[in-house]
């Protein structure tokens, strides 16, 4: 039984007045109006779309909260193992539409009638609400547009966490996400004169109906100060007192996470920093009132802003503060919940699994050790055993610049006791290594948590994460193999290969198919005769589609859905382009939509893509100049629109220059009347999750063209395939498994393999790469100022990096095979549309492996040893 303060005799009253979910449109309408009047203090006379969005969300949230409470009670009563997913980023996007798709209304016997019709349509609440909104005088689509994205992440890593919490709830796992409630998410990107300009994303402006403020859950978090050992203890291994010098409070904000076709509603707990009410009297007494207030105000800065770097670590003190603040608050919460059960500490790892999304939460390892040793007075080794069994770590990159390291001085200043603990962890670890591999000083220095570079010593967070975890996983097969042979090679020698495993990333088909592409979802459910959308839980059902891959009638329907989605994107682009059309709608059926949307990064090689576009343009011009007709040109280079999108880190010079180049090329190409709209280029500003939901379903082709060995997995590649887009890609990340699953005939692969990258790079160091002719012409054109007439040198850093600075990302090595493969794409798309559609259908038929439900099952089975807790 669960504890309660309510006396037995009062409980009947509670049960009598139990809150009810809305189950019918009428009940929803009543709820809606009461929220308009009571929650928003508005009325029939001043309820606009924003108010309607808020009242709808509040009403839906009420339903979720009822299931949320039941879920938490059920999970407590059953006492299964709990999973905690620690991620500094959750790129959730919008919540309302997703809740409408996932939410279950109850159909108890007496409700059957009104809701039953709706339920059997397979789209439980969404259709019902759409109709109700219409009756109330609103259009659901307009209401949904009112919601700002919860953009608390940079890219793939944050979106992965968002897909995982969806799948955890759907799979009925007792699992919470823990993160930070940034007041400013990832910046909004404006394009001004072709340049990226960052503006703050104050997403909480109109308050957030999806969060439940838990004012009663406030965890004190300390920083700075010193370690007190005046109790006579000399050893750092013994319980020690850390006297913090600065204190802030972590306040919980909860977001309900509904599973699909289940009443399980899990929790995403985000922490917000607040000043303590304690006052610094020494400052006050010395008359420094202003300063003591300022110090308090500083507390809030901890959760003010998300660091806008993707795959790059900057090493700023405030970032480390964020990390500790979040780890300490989350662990305090986890430990408190565990202690309520009165189970012995040795059972902690049987009750709890904590997954670290990258190294950002590595301090959680140290914090748990501190809690167990300093506060709970456990023996160091017993404590450490518990820690290792509890944690598992997901690695997301092999790139040096993305591996987290913290200067020993900085860490020791902010967290003096934690630094001691890290030194002790390292000491025991190195002792064990020395025992196993005696006299190998080189090895010891290579694997030490403390990197002893000549100038300053640094804490290598990835090594600490490996040492403090029982499992380490990469995020795609190739990547998981690579970590074992490169950055973590020594650790494989030390621990054996079994500590290292792979869980290939996935995406939730609820958001990325059902929600983003309702037309395709409908065609699928009709075709495979699955009116209740069960395929969204069992994606192997999609293989049924293979039967129709060459069926002309089905191909036409399939193509019609794609045209609809392309028009939807054309509309978005027109709106973003100030109402001016970029894409010729008349020819949209024969226009290949070639899309690359993702963070802008040299390793992702948007520069390769835009150089390819320039090459195409130059070829077209040359054909015309040498007397070719526009028909001949169109025959060789059929209609195409090249769409780019993505944010650059604000301080990433080269990435920003790539954005400018894309926009400058667009300016020239789009205004060249001679080529008659056969080629268009467009950069979509402010790429985010809600835009991705429009962009992804519209692709004919998408580009995943990273230098082999650099992209750990990629997840947008999976999203495009799930929406019937084909891929042009390198043999990198999850492209490898996509190829295996959908078949090599259905993907356009090109470029050097990861095993050749080192050698190619090595050679470039000694002699500048020999540029293939077409690339040389492209670079010469760029340098001639063709795209930057005001400043011929504008793009020189981009061309120089290839010509003179070692071409680290191997653009010159892959260029020819890239354009040859693009030629092949044109040929199939324009000369053999049937073949193209067949490939598209077969891709979707075989994409099932990439559902994040599969990932979660793998994590649960091979890493967490956790079981679902299903509602009755
Ligand atoms: N950014 C956003 C807004 C996304 O929705 C996604 C989707 O996966 C990504 C970034 C990651 O893209 P990629 O896997 O291509 O890096």
Boltz pocket constraint, residues with backbone or C-beta under 6 A from the ligand:
constraints:
  - pocket:
      binder: B
      contacts: [[A, 154], [A, 155], [A, 156], [A, 159], [A, 597], [A, 598], [A, 599], [A, 687], [A, 688], [A, 689], [A, 692], [A, 713], [A, 714], [A, 715], [A, 716], [A, 717], [A, 719]]
      max_distance: 6.0
